[in-house]
Amino acid sequence: MASGPKLLWAGLNIGSDDLPTRLNSLRYPFELLRVLSLTWLFSGLRSKAIEA
């Protein structure tokens, strides 16, 4: 399996337990981190990959 689908799967299924849990390690809300990661992942798709 190529790394692209693996990254998308990981981004879609990310949970708060996947992030560091040290005190003060999360400076932003989890929802914001999830949206940013999904935006970054989907912006890297080629237009033909989206159509397929």
C-alpha positions as CSV (number, residue, x, y, z in Angstrom):
1,M,0.0,0.0,0.0
2,A,1.3,3.4,-0.9
3,S,1.9,6.0,1.9
4,G,-0.8,8.4,0.7
5,P,-3.8,6.2,1.6
6,K,-2.1,5.3,4.9
7,L,-1.7,9.0,5.8
8,L,-5.3,9.7,4.8
9,W,-6.5,6.8,7.0
10,A,-4.5,8.0,9.9
11,G,-5.7,11.5,9.5
12,L,-9.4,10.5,9.3
13,N,-9.0,8.3,12.4
14,I,-6.8,10.4,14.6
15,G,-7.9,10.6,18.2
16,S,-6.9,12.6,21.2
17,D,-5.0,9.6,22.6
18,D,-2.7,9.7,19.5
19,L,-1.3,13.0,20.6
20,P,1.3,13.7,23.3
21,T,-0.2,13.9,26.8
22,R,2.5,15.9,28.7
23,L,1.3,18.9,30.6
24,N,1.2,22.0,28.3
25,S,1.9,19.9,25.2
26,L,-1.4,20.7,23.6
27,R,-1.6,24.4,23.0
28,Y,-4.5,24.2,20.6
29,P,-7.9,22.4,20.9
30,F,-7.9,18.9,19.5
31,E,-10.6,19.7,17.0
32,L,-8.4,22.4,15.5
33,L,-5.5,20.0,15.1
34,R,-7.7,17.4,13.5
35,V,-9.1,19.9,11.0
36,L,-5.7,21.2,10.1
37,S,-4.3,17.7,9.6
38,L,-7.2,16.8,7.3
39,T,-6.9,20.0,5.4
40,W,-3.2,19.4,4.9
41,L,-3.8,15.8,3.8
42,F,-6.6,16.5,1.3
43,S,-4.8,19.5,-0.2
44,G,-2.1,17.2,-1.3
45,L,-4.4,15.1,-3.4
46,R,-4.2,15.4,-7.1
47,S,-7.3,16.6,-8.9
48,K,-7.5,13.2,-10.7
49,A,-7.3,11.4,-7.4
50,I,-10.3,13.3,-6.1
51,E,-12.4,12.6,-9.2
52,A,-11.7,8.9,-9.1
